[in-house]
Amino acid sequence: NQKNNRRENLMNIEFVFSEFGTRMTANQPDSFTDEYRLDPTYSSVKQFFPEAKLTMYTDNRDLGKNYDDVEIRLVDIELSPFDKSNHRWGWHACDYYQVKGLLDSKADIAISVDSDVMFVNDEVKTILPITERFGICVPQNERQMVKVDGIHTRGNDGDFYIDESSNRGNILTYDLWWMSFDTKNTRSRKWLSEFGRLMVSNPRRAPLQMSRAAWNTGIHPYAMPIQWGVGHGHVGCGNEIILHLGHQRVREYYLEGKNVS
């Protein structure tokens, strides 16, 4: 722990939030209010990385009114790549501006985060040396395969067709609850840039576009163990580091003490 604390103190760290529309249009439960939009993630960051810079991309300055230490980067959505006539514009904008925030960061390590995750112990600080080693890290998708998570028939904003690629969707898919980036890593920057390009040219489900970016560039992010993004499929896995509280089953198990099956 002392070694990790020294590492943190020597580094410039930035956390990037990206919030557009209501929490519901950001795929978060309506039990989380917009009044304290950045929680529970904000409180986790302040507990474990108190000196980190905090930035939020948003189309609504009022979302930051209860967070005086967060830099607001206001986006005119009318000038953005995303059309509000698309009912998923909030998801697309959130995903794209997280990536833009990472690419534009002047910190040593930049970490984009959704607002519905919770860090649960000091082991989260090892994200710094792990990111230094691998360049970019992401949680893995519990559905694992592109052809399962991103297939056009699933109705989740994916548009993957089996015959569109020689990999036939048999490659790993990721999740975007958080991403950590060593800003000096040129290969990881190339992957992020391709992901951003895909989101602008064809706004779709982010995990699918993450996998497409990996296939197009031959560069893939390091997929972290399930403990770094515990969703409803991995409740009770043990050694948990980051919980995805956007999943009701996760909230019930860890916060409410319910015996969920």
Residue, then its C-alpha position, 0 to 999 in steps of 0.5 A: n500500500q505504501k508503494n502504491n501511495r508513493r506511485e499515486n503521489l508521483m503521478n498526475i491522474e485524471f478521472v473523466f466523467s461524461e454525462f448527457g441527458t438523464r441518467m436513464t438515457a445514460n443506461q443508469p437506474d432511475s433510483f440514482t438521481d440527477e441531483y448528485r449525478l456523479d455519485p456513487t463513483y465520485s465518492s469512490v474517486k475522492q476516497f481512493f484518489p483524493e488528489a486526482k483531477l476531475t473533469m466532466y463532459t456534459d451538455n448540462r452545466d447544472l449537473g455539476k452544481n454540487y461538485d465544485d472540484v469538477e471541471i465542466r467541459l460544456v458540449d453543444i450537442e447540436l454541434s456534436p456528431f450525435d442527433k437527438s432524434n436518435h433515442r440512444w443519443g445519450w448513450h452515444a454521447c456519453d461513450y464518445y466523450q469519455v474517449k475524447g476525454l482520455l485522448d485530450s487528457k494531459a495527465d499521466i494516467a487518465i481514467s474514464v468512468d461511468s457514474d454508477v460504479m463503486f471502488v471497494n478497497d485499496e486494491v483499486k490503486t493497482i490500476l496505475p501500475i497495471t495501466e502503465r504496463f499494458g497501456i489501456c485497460v477495460p473490464q470485460n463483457e460477461r457475454q464474452m463474444v461479439k456475436v453474442d453481445g453485439i449481434h443485430t438481432r439482440g435489440n441492444d443497439g448492436d449491428f453486428y452481422i456474422d459475415e461482416s468479418s472473417n472473425r465471425g464475432n468469435i472475439l472478445t467483447y468489452d464493457l465501458w464502465w471504465m477505461s484506464f489509459d497511459t497517455k504516453n502509450t502510442r499504440s493505445r492512443k491509436w486504438l482509442s482514436e479508431f474507437g472514436r472514429l467508429m462512434v462518430s461514423n456509425p453511432r452504435r453499442a460501444p462494446l461492439q465498436m471497441s471490438r471492431a477497433a481492436w480488429n481494425t488496428g490489431i491493437h487490443p486493450y487489456a481485459m481485466p479480471i471480472q473483479w474489476g467490473v462486477g456485474h449481475g453475472h459475477v455477484g459473489c465472485g470474491n476479491e471484488i475491486i469495482l462494483h457496477l451498481g447499475h445492475q440491481r442484482v449487484r446493489e441487492y447483494y452488496l449494499e442491501g444484503k439480500n440473498v439473491s440467486 
